[in-house]
Amino acid sequence: MAIKKAVGRPQEFNFKTISKLADSVAHNYPISDACKYARISKSTYYYYLKSEPLFAEAMALAHENQRKVNFNFRTTP
């Protein structure tokens, strides 16, 4: 029996992509700009938002962190 090769484009959705999206969303970037930064389409974003519960949870956490205020007490010399 011969081993079949994978057909089609390899999946580019990985942890690095999710972290780029979550970071962008947490810093108040629109979804379209966050998708451009992560190099995915908006349709891919919404597809994974509906089909992958871990991705949906990460994006919900990023949206929640959007509303928090970050304080930075560093001083510059």
Biopython code that builds the backbone (N, CA, C, O; Angstrom):
import numpy as np
from Bio.PDB.StructureBuilder import StructureBuilder

atoms = [
    (1, "MET", "N", (0.849, -1.175, 0.000)),
    (1, "MET", "CA", (0.000, 0.000, 0.000)),
    (1, "MET", "C", (0.895, 1.239, 0.000)),
    (1, "MET", "O", (1.809, 1.360, 0.816)),
    (2, "ALA", "N", (0.625, 2.131, -0.902)),
    (2, "ALA", "CA", (1.409, 3.357, -1.027)),
    (2, "ALA", "C", (0.889, 4.413, -0.048)),
    (2, "ALA", "O", (-0.307, 4.491, 0.235)),
    (3, "ILE", "N", (1.807, 5.207, 0.450)),
    (3, "ILE", "CA", (1.445, 6.296, 1.349)),
    (3, "ILE", "C", (1.056, 7.505, 0.510)),
    (3, "ILE", "O", (1.799, 7.921, -0.379)),
    (4, "LYS", "N", (-0.107, 8.061, 0.798)),
    (4, "LYS", "CA", (-0.580, 9.221, 0.052)),
    (4, "LYS", "C", (0.062, 10.489, 0.593)),
    (4, "LYS", "O", (0.249, 10.651, 1.798)),
    (5, "LYS", "N", (0.385, 11.356, -0.308)),
    (5, "LYS", "CA", (0.923, 12.656, 0.092)),
    (5, "LYS", "C", (-0.229, 13.591, 0.402)),
    (5, "LYS", "O", (-1.320, 13.461, -0.153)),
    (6, "ALA", "N", (0.025, 14.525, 1.284)),
    (6, "ALA", "CA", (-0.987, 15.518, 1.625)),
    (6, "ALA", "C", (-1.233, 16.427, 0.427)),
    (6, "ALA", "O", (-0.292, 16.879, -0.225)),
    (7, "VAL", "N", (-2.475, 16.683, 0.153)),
    (7, "VAL", "CA", (-2.846, 17.516, -0.973)),
    (7, "VAL", "C", (-3.338, 18.854, -0.447)),
    (7, "VAL", "O", (-4.051, 18.915, 0.555)),
    (8, "GLY", "N", (-2.960, 19.909, -1.119)),
    (8, "GLY", "CA", (-3.438, 21.229, -0.740)),
    (8, "GLY", "C", (-2.384, 22.030, -0.017)),
    (8, "GLY", "O", (-1.245, 21.605, 0.180)),
    (9, "ARG", "N", (-2.809, 23.176, 0.355)),
    (9, "ARG", "CA", (-1.910, 24.101, 1.029)),
    (9, "ARG", "C", (-1.745, 23.719, 2.494)),
    (9, "ARG", "O", (-2.727, 23.345, 3.136)),
    (10, "PRO", "N", (-0.535, 23.802, 3.043)),
    (10, "PRO", "CA", (-0.367, 23.478, 4.468)),
    (10, "PRO", "C", (-1.063, 24.511, 5.353)),
    (10, "PRO", "O", (-1.170, 25.687, 5.008)),
    (11, "GLN", "N", (-1.521, 24.040, 6.478)),
    (11, "GLN", "CA", (-2.248, 24.919, 7.391)),
    (11, "GLN", "C", (-1.288, 25.896, 8.045)),
    (11, "GLN", "O", (-0.260, 25.491, 8.586)),
    (12, "GLU", "N", (-1.620, 27.185, 7.998)),
    (12, "GLU", "CA", (-0.758, 28.221, 8.551)),
    (12, "GLU", "C", (-1.259, 28.718, 9.905)),
    (12, "GLU", "O", (-0.700, 29.656, 10.475)),
    (13, "PHE", "N", (-2.283, 28.104, 10.400)),
    (13, "PHE", "CA", (-2.863, 28.554, 11.654)),
    (13, "PHE", "C", (-2.212, 27.794, 12.788)),
    (13, "PHE", "O", (-2.459, 26.599, 12.949)),
    (14, "ASN", "N", (-1.389, 28.456, 13.572)),
    (14, "ASN", "CA", (-0.664, 27.809, 14.650)),
    (14, "ASN", "C", (-0.630, 28.727, 15.870)),
    (14, "ASN", "O", (-1.285, 29.769, 15.890)),
    (15, "PHE", "N", (0.126, 28.340, 16.869)),
    (15, "PHE", "CA", (0.187, 29.112, 18.107)),
    (15, "PHE", "C", (0.732, 30.518, 17.870)),
    (15, "PHE", "O", (0.272, 31.477, 18.490)),
    (16, "LYS", "N", (1.703, 30.639, 16.981)),
    (16, "LYS", "CA", (2.287, 31.950, 16.692)),
    (16, "LYS", "C", (1.238, 32.893, 16.100)),
    (16, "LYS", "O", (1.182, 34.070, 16.457)),
    (17, "THR", "N", (0.423, 32.379, 15.211)),
    (17, "THR", "CA", (-0.638, 33.183, 14.599)),
    (17, "THR", "C", (-1.667, 33.594, 15.647)),
    (17, "THR", "O", (-2.106, 34.744, 15.677)),
    (18, "ILE", "N", (-2.049, 32.654, 16.504)),
    (18, "ILE", "CA", (-3.026, 32.960, 17.548)),
    (18, "ILE", "C", (-2.484, 34.019, 18.499)),
    (18, "ILE", "O", (-3.218, 34.920, 18.905)),
    (19, "SER", "N", (-1.207, 33.919, 18.859)),
    (19, "SER", "CA", (-0.650, 34.909, 19.780)),
    (19, "SER", "C", (-0.545, 36.289, 19.131)),
    (19, "SER", "O", (-0.730, 37.300, 19.808)),
    (20, "LYS", "N", (-0.252, 36.346, 17.826)),
    (20, "LYS", "CA", (-0.224, 37.642, 17.130)),
    (20, "LYS", "C", (-1.609, 38.270, 17.124)),
    (20, "LYS", "O", (-1.758, 39.466, 17.377)),
    (21, "LEU", "N", (-2.623, 37.457, 16.834)),
    (21, "LEU", "CA", (-3.992, 37.969, 16.814)),
    (21, "LEU", "C", (-4.423, 38.441, 18.195)),
    (21, "LEU", "O", (-4.979, 39.530, 18.338)),
    (22, "ALA", "N", (-4.169, 37.628, 19.202)),
    (22, "ALA", "CA", (-4.589, 37.983, 20.557)),
    (22, "ALA", "C", (-3.890, 39.248, 21.036)),
    (22, "ALA", "O", (-4.508, 40.092, 21.686)),
    (23, "ASP", "N", (-2.617, 39.383, 20.722)),
    (23, "ASP", "CA", (-1.868, 40.574, 21.126)),
    (23, "ASP", "C", (-2.417, 41.814, 20.426)),
    (23, "ASP", "O", (-2.566, 42.866, 21.048)),
    (24, "SER", "N", (-2.713, 41.693, 19.150)),
    (24, "SER", "CA", (-3.249, 42.833, 18.397)),
    (24, "SER", "C", (-4.618, 43.252, 18.919)),
    (24, "SER", "O", (-4.888, 44.440, 19.096)),
    (25, "VAL", "N", (-5.474, 42.271, 19.162)),
    (25, "VAL", "CA", (-6.818, 42.574, 19.660)),
    (25, "VAL", "C", (-6.739, 43.186, 21.060)),
    (25, "VAL", "O", (-7.484, 44.112, 21.379)),
    (26, "ALA", "N", (-5.843, 42.670, 21.884)),
    (26, "ALA", "CA", (-5.703, 43.210, 23.249)),
    (26, "ALA", "C", (-5.205, 44.645, 23.236)),
    (26, "ALA", "O", (-5.456, 45.389, 24.184)),
    (27, "HIS", "N", (-4.502, 45.051, 22.180)),
    (27, "HIS", "CA", (-4.011, 46.430, 22.072)),
    (27, "HIS", "C", (-4.937, 47.304, 21.225)),
    (27, "HIS", "O", (-4.501, 48.296, 20.641)),
    (28, "ASN", "N", (-6.213, 46.928, 21.163)),
    (28, "ASN", "CA", (-7.284, 47.724, 20.542)),
    (28, "ASN", "C", (-7.169, 47.888, 19.029)),
    (28, "ASN", "O", (-7.663, 48.874, 18.483)),
    (29, "TYR", "N", (-6.536, 46.957, 18.350)),
    (29, "TYR", "CA", (-6.526, 47.007, 16.890)),
    (29, "TYR", "C", (-7.812, 46.394, 16.362)),
    (29, "TYR", "O", (-8.324, 45.445, 16.956)),
    (30, "PRO", "N", (-8.343, 46.907, 15.270)),
    (30, "PRO", "CA", (-9.523, 46.285, 14.668)),
    (30, "PRO", "C", (-9.184, 44.880, 14.162)),
    (30, "PRO", "O", (-8.022, 44.562, 13.910)),
    (31, "ILE", "N", (-10.205, 44.059, 14.020)),
    (31, "ILE", "CA", (-10.003, 42.682, 13.571)),
    (31, "ILE", "C", (-9.327, 42.647, 12.204)),
    (31, "ILE", "O", (-8.465, 41.800, 11.969)),
    (32, "SER", "N", (-9.698, 43.541, 11.309)),
    (32, "SER", "CA", (-9.100, 43.540, 9.965)),
    (32, "SER", "C", (-7.601, 43.809, 10.028)),
    (32, "SER", "O", (-6.831, 43.161, 9.320)),
    (33, "ASP", "N", (-7.171, 44.763, 10.871)),
    (33, "ASP", "CA", (-5.745, 45.054, 11.004)),
    (33, "ASP", "C", (-5.004, 43.926, 11.721)),
    (33, "ASP", "O", (-3.861, 43.618, 11.382)),
    (34, "ALA", "N", (-5.647, 43.316, 12.702)),
    (34, "ALA", "CA", (-5.031, 42.195, 13.411)),
    (34, "ALA", "C", (-4.823, 41.014, 12.468)),
    (34, "ALA", "O", (-3.804, 40.328, 12.541)),
    (35, "CYS", "N", (-5.778, 40.781, 11.593)),
    (35, "CYS", "CA", (-5.656, 39.688, 10.622)),
    (35, "CYS", "C", (-4.546, 39.973, 9.612)),
    (35, "CYS", "O", (-3.817, 39.063, 9.217)),
    (36, "LYS", "N", (-4.418, 41.223, 9.198)),
    (36, "LYS", "CA", (-3.330, 41.578, 8.287)),
    (36, "LYS", "C", (-1.978, 41.363, 8.953)),
    (36, "LYS", "O", (-1.041, 40.874, 8.322)),
    (37, "TYR", "N", (-1.875, 41.729, 10.227)),
    (37, "TYR", "CA", (-0.627, 41.549, 10.973)),
    (37, "TYR", "C", (-0.268, 40.064, 11.102)),
    (37, "TYR", "O", (0.901, 39.692, 11.001)),
    (38, "ALA", "N", (-1.275, 39.227, 11.323)),
    (38, "ALA", "CA", (-1.042, 37.791, 11.487)),
    (38, "ALA", "C", (-0.995, 37.058, 10.143)),
    (38, "ALA", "O", (-0.732, 35.857, 10.092)),
    (39, "ARG", "N", (-1.250, 37.785, 9.072)),
    (39, "ARG", "CA", (-1.218, 37.243, 7.704)),
    (39, "ARG", "C", (-2.247, 36.146, 7.473)),
    (39, "ARG", "O", (-1.944, 35.091, 6.916)),
    (40, "ILE", "N", (-3.472, 36.421, 7.916)),
    (40, "ILE", "CA", (-4.590, 35.542, 7.612)),
    (40, "ILE", "C", (-5.738, 36.413, 7.121)),
    (40, "ILE", "O", (-5.721, 37.631, 7.299)),
    (41, "SER", "N", (-6.723, 35.795, 6.510)),
    (41, "SER", "CA", (-7.875, 36.559, 6.048)),
    (41, "SER", "C", (-8.911, 36.661, 7.164)),
    (41, "SER", "O", (-8.894, 35.895, 8.129)),
    (42, "LYS", "N", (-9.805, 37.619, 7.005)),
    (42, "LYS", "CA", (-10.863, 37.776, 8.003)),
    (42, "LYS", "C", (-11.790, 36.579, 7.997)),
    (42, "LYS", "O", (-12.308, 36.194, 9.045)),
    (43, "SER", "N", (-12.009, 35.982, 6.832)),
    (43, "SER", "CA", (-12.873, 34.804, 6.769)),
    (43, "SER", "C", (-12.255, 33.633, 7.531)),
    (43, "SER", "O", (-12.978, 32.855, 8.153)),
    (44, "THR", "N", (-10.934, 33.498, 7.489)),
    (44, "THR", "CA", (-10.255, 32.456, 8.257)),
    (44, "THR", "C", (-10.415, 32.717, 9.747)),
    (44, "THR", "O", (-10.640, 31.791, 10.526)),
    (45, "TYR", "N", (-10.297, 33.972, 10.136)),
    (45, "TYR", "CA", (-10.480, 34.344, 11.540)),
    (45, "TYR", "C", (-11.862, 33.935, 12.029)),
    (45, "TYR", "O", (-11.988, 33.297, 13.074)),
    (46, "TYR", "N", (-12.900, 34.297, 11.280)),
    (46, "TYR", "CA", (-14.261, 33.991, 11.706)),
    (46, "TYR", "C", (-14.569, 32.501, 11.613)),
    (46, "TYR", "O", (-15.369, 31.988, 12.395)),
    (47, "TYR", "N", (-13.946, 31.800, 10.666)),
    (47, "TYR", "CA", (-14.124, 30.348, 10.567)),
    (47, "TYR", "C", (-13.588, 29.675, 11.830)),
    (47, "TYR", "O", (-14.268, 28.842, 12.430)),
    (48, "TYR", "N", (-12.377, 30.036, 12.229)),
    (48, "TYR", "CA", (-11.796, 29.440, 13.426)),
    (48, "TYR", "C", (-12.495, 29.909, 14.689)),
    (48, "TYR", "O", (-12.534, 29.176, 15.677)),
    (49, "LEU", "N", (-13.037, 31.095, 14.680)),
    (49, "LEU", "CA", (-13.784, 31.583, 15.832)),
    (49, "LEU", "C", (-15.014, 30.712, 16.079)),
    (49, "LEU", "O", (-15.384, 30.467, 17.227)),
    (50, "LYS", "N", (-15.647, 30.246, 15.001)),
    (50, "LYS", "CA", (-16.837, 29.402, 15.125)),
    (50, "LYS", "C", (-16.492, 27.932, 15.363)),
    (50, "LYS", "O", (-17.221, 27.236, 16.070)),
    (51, "SER", "N", (-15.393, 27.452, 14.783)),
    (51, "SER", "CA", (-15.133, 26.010, 14.796)),
    (51, "SER", "C", (-14.149, 25.546, 15.867)),
    (51, "SER", "O", (-14.170, 24.374, 16.242)),
    (52, "GLU", "N", (-13.300, 26.419, 16.361)),
    (52, "GLU", "CA", (-12.287, 26.016, 17.343)),
    (52, "GLU", "C", (-12.555, 26.663, 18.698)),
    (52, "GLU", "O", (-12.409, 27.877, 18.836)),
    (53, "PRO", "N", (-12.941, 25.877, 19.696)),
    (53, "PRO", "CA", (-13.252, 26.470, 21.005)),
    (53, "PRO", "C", (-12.040, 27.084, 21.706)),
    (53, "PRO", "O", (-12.193, 28.078, 22.417)),
    (54, "LEU", "N", (-10.855, 26.530, 21.529)),
    (54, "LEU", "CA", (-9.669, 27.109, 22.167)),
    (54, "LEU", "C", (-9.327, 28.469, 21.566)),
    (54, "LEU", "O", (-8.918, 29.386, 22.278)),
    (55, "PHE", "N", (-9.495, 28.591, 20.260)),
    (55, "PHE", "CA", (-9.260, 29.875, 19.602)),
    (55, "PHE", "C", (-10.288, 30.900, 20.060)),
    (55, "PHE", "O", (-9.948, 32.052, 20.329)),
    (56, "ALA", "N", (-11.542, 30.480, 20.146)),
    (56, "ALA", "CA", (-12.599, 31.391, 20.593)),
    (56, "ALA", "C", (-12.339, 31.860, 22.025)),
    (56, "ALA", "O", (-12.594, 33.017, 22.359)),
    (57, "GLU", "N", (-11.832, 30.959, 22.867)),
    (57, "GLU", "CA", (-11.519, 31.321, 24.245)),
    (57, "GLU", "C", (-10.359, 32.322, 24.300)),
    (57, "GLU", "O", (-10.387, 33.262, 25.094)),
    (58, "ALA", "N", (-9.350, 32.122, 23.464)),
    (58, "ALA", "CA", (-8.206, 33.046, 23.424)),
    (58, "ALA", "C", (-8.638, 34.429, 22.955)),
    (58, "ALA", "O", (-8.177, 35.437, 23.489)),
    (59, "MET", "N", (-9.514, 34.485, 21.968)),
    (59, "MET", "CA", (-9.981, 35.779, 21.470)),
    (59, "MET", "C", (-10.892, 36.459, 22.486)),
    (59, "MET", "O", (-10.859, 37.683, 22.616)),
    (60, "ALA", "N", (-11.704, 35.690, 23.208)),
    (60, "ALA", "CA", (-12.555, 36.277, 24.250)),
    (60, "ALA", "C", (-11.695, 36.877, 25.356)),
    (60, "ALA", "O", (-12.004, 37.952, 25.869)),
    (61, "LEU", "N", (-10.622, 36.189, 25.723)),
    (61, "LEU", "CA", (-9.707, 36.718, 26.731)),
    (61, "LEU", "C", (-9.013, 37.975, 26.230)),
    (61, "LEU", "O", (-8.812, 38.917, 26.997)),
    (62, "ALA", "N", (-8.646, 38.004, 24.956)),
    (62, "ALA", "CA", (-8.005, 39.193, 24.382)),
    (62, "ALA", "C", (-8.971, 40.380, 24.384)),
    (62, "ALA", "O", (-8.571, 41.506, 24.679)),
    (63, "HIS", "N", (-10.246, 40.128, 24.054)),
    (63, "HIS", "CA", (-11.238, 41.210, 24.080)),
    (63, "HIS", "C", (-11.476, 41.689, 25.509)),
    (63, "HIS", "O", (-11.717, 42.875, 25.733)),
    (64, "GLU", "N", (-11.410, 40.778, 26.472)),
    (64, "GLU", "CA", (-11.576, 41.172, 27.874)),
    (64, "GLU", "C", (-10.396, 42.021, 28.328)),
    (64, "GLU", "O", (-10.582, 42.994, 29.059)),
    (65, "ASN", "N", (-9.197, 41.669, 27.910)),
    (65, "ASN", "CA", (-8.007, 42.433, 28.274)),
    (65, "ASN", "C", (-7.961, 43.788, 27.585)),
    (65, "ASN", "O", (-7.211, 44.670, 28.001)),
    (66, "GLN", "N", (-8.739, 43.958, 26.557)),
    (66, "GLN", "CA", (-8.818, 45.227, 25.838)),
    (66, "GLN", "C", (-9.346, 46.329, 26.751)),
    (66, "GLN", "O", (-8.954, 47.489, 26.631)),
    (67, "ARG", "N", (-10.212, 45.965, 27.636)),
    (67, "ARG", "CA", (-10.879, 46.954, 28.494)),
    (67, "ARG", "C", (-10.097, 47.293, 29.754)),
    (67, "ARG", "O", (-10.456, 48.217, 30.483)),
    (68, "LYS", "N", (-9.023, 46.543, 30.011)),
    (68, "LYS", "CA", (-8.235, 46.795, 31.207)),
    (68, "LYS", "C", (-7.224, 47.898, 30.947)),
    (68, "LYS", "O", (-6.714, 48.042, 29.835)),
    (69, "VAL", "N", (-6.945, 48.660, 31.965)),
    (69, "VAL", "CA", (-5.990, 49.749, 31.851)),
    (69, "VAL", "C", (-4.632, 49.231, 32.296)),
    (69, "VAL", "O", (-4.507, 48.615, 33.354)),
    (70, "ASN", "N", (-3.622, 49.483, 31.484)),
    (70, "ASN", "CA", (-2.264, 49.086, 31.832)),
    (70, "ASN", "C", (-1.509, 50.295, 32.353)),
    (70, "ASN", "O", (-1.480, 51.348, 31.716)),
    (71, "PHE", "N", (-0.906, 50.134, 33.503)),
    (71, "PHE", "CA", (-0.105, 51.199, 34.079)),
    (71, "PHE", "C", (1.365, 50.842, 33.933)),
    (71, "PHE", "O", (1.762, 49.693, 34.130)),
    (72, "ASN", "N", (2.155, 51.825, 33.589)),
    (72, "ASN", "CA", (3.582, 51.625, 33.437)),
    (72, "ASN", "C", (4.273, 52.678, 34.291)),
    (72, "ASN", "O", (4.120, 53.877, 34.059)),
    (73, "PHE", "N", (5.028, 52.225, 35.273)),
    (73, "PHE", "CA", (5.661, 53.147, 36.201)),
    (73, "PHE", "C", (7.158, 53.321, 35.918)),
    (73, "PHE", "O", (7.897, 53.809, 36.773)),
    (74, "ARG", "N", (7.594, 52.933, 34.748)),
    (74, "ARG", "CA", (8.997, 53.125, 34.407)),
    (74, "ARG", "C", (9.271, 54.605, 34.162)),
    (74, "ARG", "O", (8.434, 55.332, 33.628)),
    (75, "THR", "N", (10.423, 55.013, 34.553)),
    (75, "THR", "CA", (10.820, 56.394, 34.307)),
    (75, "THR", "C", (11.993, 56.391, 33.354)),
    (75, "THR", "O", (12.818, 55.478, 33.386)),
    (76, "THR", "N", (12.077, 57.375, 32.528)),
    (76, "THR", "CA", (13.199, 57.481, 31.597)),
    (76, "THR", "C", (14.192, 58.477, 32.151)),
    (76, "THR", "O", (13.796, 59.498, 32.714)),
    (77, "PRO", "N", (15.472, 58.199, 32.003)),
    (77, "PRO", "CA", (16.479, 59.118, 32.551)),
    (77, "PRO", "C", (16.603, 60.383, 31.744)),
    (77, "PRO", "O", (17.407, 61.253, 32.079)),
]
sb = StructureBuilder()
sb.init_structure("model")
sb.init_model(0)
sb.init_chain("A")
sb.init_seg("    ")
for serial, (resi, resn, name, xyz) in enumerate(atoms, 1):
    if name == "N":
        sb.init_residue(resn, " ", resi, " ")
    sb.init_atom(name, np.array(xyz, "f"), 0.0, 1.0, " ", f" {name:<3s}", serial, name[0])
structure = sb.get_structure()
